[in-house]
Amino acid sequence: MIEWRDIYKVVAAMVPLYMALGLGYGAVRWWKIFTPDQCEAINRLVMLFIIPFFVFDFTIHTNPYTMNYRFLASDGIAKSATILVLAVWVKFGRKGSYAWSLTIFSLSTLNNTLVVGVPLFKVLYGKWAQDLIVQVSVVQATVWFSALLIGLEIRKASIGLPLTNKELKNIGCTEESAVEIAEVVEVVEARVPLRLLVKTVWHRLSRNPNVHASILGLTLSCIINRWKLELPSVIEGSIQVMSRAGTGTAMFSMGLFMALQEKAIACGVSLTILGMVLRFIVGPATALIGALAMGLRGDVLRFAIIQAALPQSVTTFIFAREYGLRADVLSTAIKAKMKAFTYTLIGWRVEEERGGEDKGMKWNINED
């Protein structure tokens, strides 16, 4: 049975996020501290410095040799199935859109596993679930966020978003190619030569610290846990002084963005509802498919379904804003889904008090 004190632990992990979001919102809307250009710079700081340290920090403290690869495979099947369906939609659908496929993938598969997931699953199932959600976080950061970055870079290159002279030189562009790229800017779905596209994407990814943080963090984690090593305190402290600002600065940046919008629901009601459907119906449904495919049963099956319905990942908003892709949809989704998730959690508790146990709504909670 979920106790009120357990709900408090989960809510207590979420309230500070709204504190950071509110400060960001007030800094622009009420106090006029930052200009729009400065807000963009803050978001870029979060993406290129804070998030890489955040990912690197929790990745190196995870033991890859004790991971539940059967469950991670089920999660991979669920996300891969989503990618496959979206690829078919983009290729053969009348209204198929590559840009929208990236947004839909983010909305339906990438969730807030650390800030919300860790306290929630420790309450529901105990330490094994807490460890498992951390493993999901590591794979999400190293594999699926990297895949999202590749997709975003492909879109950025294919629609001809401006390249700097240095970037053009590094990928071997001639003056004629540079002119062609400039002309493509006005075309929404441009056809860029494959060779140039691959070069551009590879060059940009090779300079993206998020990719380096994922690969380096996982590599060091394997080395540290293989030979039972420990990081020197000076190195660990240097990493954590940046990583601890991760979620807070990301929410602060989202608050800045929301303050710049004219409407409270920036993307409109219909897209907000779409985001809810993708998160609370499509996400758990694909997770169920992956779990059944790997033969998961019992608490692990329930874990798979619930973790797929966790609130939206804040990192997806940071990426969307940096690449100019439906940041309004992601910001609204994060705010709305956190509220909906909190209300749902409280609803579970109220229903249990009304006799939900007799209807099969029991939870096996292992207290540490």
LINKA-V225786 format. One record per residue. N is the residue number from 0. PHI is phi as a letter, one per 30 degrees, with the letter a starting at -180 (* if undefined). OMEGA is omega as a letter, one per 20 degrees, with the letter a starting at -180 (NA if undefined). Layout:
N_PHI_OMEGA ; N_PHI_OMEGA
This chain:
0_*_r ; 1_d_r ; 2_d_r ; 3_d_r ; 4_d_r ; 5_d_r ; 6_d_r ; 7_d_r ; 8_d_r ; 9_d_r ; 10_d_r ; 11_d_r ; 12_d_a ; 13_c_a ; 14_e_r ; 15_e_r ; 16_d_r ; 17_d_r ; 18_d_r ; 19_d_r ; 20_d_a ; 21_d_r ; 22_d_r ; 23_d_r ; 24_d_a ; 25_d_a ; 26_d_a ; 27_c_a ; 28_d_a ; 29_c_a ; 30_c_r ; 31_h_a ; 32_d_a ; 33_c_r ; 34_d_r ; 35_e_r ; 36_d_r ; 37_d_r ; 38_d_r ; 39_d_r ; 40_d_r ; 41_d_r ; 42_d_r ; 43_d_r ; 44_d_a ; 45_d_a ; 46_d_a ; 47_c_a ; 48_b_a ; 49_d_a ; 50_d_r ; 51_e_r ; 52_d_r ; 53_d_r ; 54_d_a ; 55_d_a ; 56_d_a ; 57_d_r ; 58_d_a ; 59_d_r ; 60_c_r ; 61_c_r ; 62_c_a ; 63_d_a ; 64_d_a ; 65_c_a ; 66_d_r ; 67_d_a ; 68_d_r ; 69_d_r ; 70_d_r ; 71_d_r ; 72_d_r ; 73_d_r ; 74_d_r ; 75_d_r ; 76_d_a ; 77_d_a ; 78_d_r ; 79_d_r ; 80_d_r ; 81_d_r ; 82_d_a ; 83_d_r ; 84_d_r ; 85_d_r ; 86_d_r ; 87_d_r ; 88_d_a ; 89_d_a ; 90_d_a ; 91_c_a ; 92_d_r ; 93_d_r ; 94_c_a ; 95_d_a ; 96_b_r ; 97_d_r ; 98_d_a ; 99_d_r ; 100_d_r ; 101_d_r ; 102_d_r ; 103_d_r ; 104_d_r ; 105_d_a ; 106_d_a ; 107_c_a ; 108_b_a ; 109_c_a ; 110_b_a ; 111_d_a ; 112_d_a ; 113_d_a ; 114_d_a ; 115_c_a ; 116_d_a ; 117_d_r ; 118_d_a ; 119_d_a ; 120_d_r ; 121_d_r ; 122_d_a ; 123_d_a ; 124_b_r ; 125_j_a ; 126_d_a ; 127_d_r ; 128_d_r ; 129_d_r ; 130_d_a ; 131_d_a ; 132_d_r ; 133_d_r ; 134_d_r ; 135_d_r ; 136_d_a ; 137_d_r ; 138_d_r ; 139_d_a ; 140_d_a ; 141_d_a ; 142_c_a ; 143_d_r ; 144_d_r ; 145_d_r ; 146_d_r ; 147_d_r ; 148_d_r ; 149_d_r ; 150_d_r ; 151_d_r ; 152_d_r ; 153_d_r ; 154_d_a ; 155_d_r ; 156_d_a ; 157_d_r ; 158_c_r ; 159_i_r ; 160_d_a ; 161_e_r ; 162_c_r ; 163_d_r ; 164_d_r ; 165_d_r ; 166_d_r ; 167_d_r ; 168_d_a ; 169_d_a ; 170_c_r ; 171_i_r ; 172_d_r ; 173_d_r ; 174_d_r ; 175_d_r ; 176_d_r ; 177_d_r ; 178_d_r ; 179_d_r ; 180_d_r ; 181_d_a ; 182_d_a ; 183_d_a ; 184_e_a ; 185_d_a ; 186_c_a ; 187_d_r ; 188_c_a ; 189_d_r ; 190_c_r ; 191_c_r ; 192_e_a ; 193_e_a ; 194_d_r ; 195_d_r ; 196_d_a ; 197_d_r ; 198_d_a ; 199_d_a ; 200_d_a ; 201_d_a ; 202_d_a ; 203_d_r ; 204_d_a ; 205_d_r ; 206_c_a ; 207_d_a ; 208_d_r ; 209_d_r ; 210_d_r ; 211_d_a ; 212_d_a ; 213_d_a ; 214_d_a ; 215_d_r ; 216_d_r ; 217_d_r ; 218_d_r ; 219_d_r ; 220_d_r ; 221_d_a ; 222_d_a ; 223_d_a ; 224_d_r ; 225_d_a ; 226_c_r ; 227_h_a ; 228_c_r ; 229_b_r ; 230_d_r ; 231_e_a ; 232_e_a ; 233_d_r ; 234_d_r ; 235_d_r ; 236_d_r ; 237_d_r ; 238_d_a ; 239_d_r ; 240_d_r ; 241_c_a ; 242_d_a ; 243_d_r ; 244_d_a ; 245_e_a ; 246_d_a ; 247_d_a ; 248_d_r ; 249_d_r ; 250_d_r ; 251_d_r ; 252_d_r ; 253_d_r ; 254_d_r ; 255_d_a ; 256_d_a ; 257_d_a ; 258_d_r ; 259_d_a ; 260_d_a ; 261_d_a ; 262_c_r ; 263_d_r ; 264_c_a ; 265_d_a ; 266_c_a ; 267_j_a ; 268_d_a ; 269_d_r ; 270_d_r ; 271_d_r ; 272_d_r ; 273_e_r ; 274_d_r ; 275_d_r ; 276_d_a ; 277_d_a ; 278_d_a ; 279_c_r ; 280_b_a ; 281_d_a ; 282_e_r ; 283_d_r ; 284_d_r ; 285_d_r ; 286_d_r ; 287_d_r ; 288_d_r ; 289_d_a ; 290_d_r ; 291_d_r ; 292_d_r ; 293_c_r ; 294_i_r ; 295_d_a ; 296_b_r ; 297_i_a ; 298_d_a ; 299_d_r ; 300_d_r ; 301_d_r ; 302_e_a ; 303_d_a ; 304_d_a ; 305_d_a ; 306_d_r ; 307_d_a ; 308_c_r ; 309_d_r ; 310_e_a ; 311_d_r ; 312_d_r ; 313_d_a ; 314_d_r ; 315_d_r ; 316_d_a ; 317_e_r ; 318_d_a ; 319_d_a ; 320_d_r ; 321_d_a ; 322_c_r ; 323_i_a ; 324_b_r ; 325_h_r ; 326_d_r ; 327_d_r ; 328_d_a ; 329_d_a ; 330_d_r ; 331_d_a ; 332_d_a ; 333_d_a ; 334_d_a ; 335_d_a ; 336_d_r ; 337_d_r ; 338_d_a ; 339_d_a ; 340_d_r ; 341_d_r ; 342_d_r ; 343_d_r ; 344_d_r ; 345_d_r ; 346_d_r ; 347_e_a ; 348_d_a ; 349_d_a ; 350_d_r ; 351_d_r ; 352_d_r ; 353_d_r ; 354_j_a ; 355_d_r ; 356_d_a ; 357_d_a ; 358_c_r ; 359_i_a ; 360_c_a ; 361_c_r ; 362_b_r ; 363_d_a ; 364_c_r ; 365_c_r ; 366_d_r ; 367_d_NA
